[in-house]
Amino acid sequence: MPFKPNYRFDRAERARSKEAKKIEKQEAQAARRKANRNAPGSTAEAQDAASTELHQAGLHEDRDGSERADEEKD
């Protein structure tokens, strides 16, 4: 007698696999976020330092990352 497929069981297995993969991905992202948050010299700190250096030099950083001299205020 030929094999009779159990579609409901197969679908449940795919759903369990998908959920497990999703949870694993979320845990990995959380671990990466935690590592980046606790890392010395994180990007936020580096951006703040770069911004402070530009301000002290009298320069202004545009949104596109280019630098220009601050305008004189009257």
Secondary structure as GFF3:
##gff-version 3
##sequence-region A 1 74
A	DSSP	alpha_helix	7	38	.	.	.	ID=ss1
A	DSSP	alpha_helix	43	56	.	.	.	ID=ss2
A	DSSP	beta_strand	59	61	.	.	.	ID=ss3
A	DSSP	beta_strand	67	69	.	.	.	ID=ss4
###
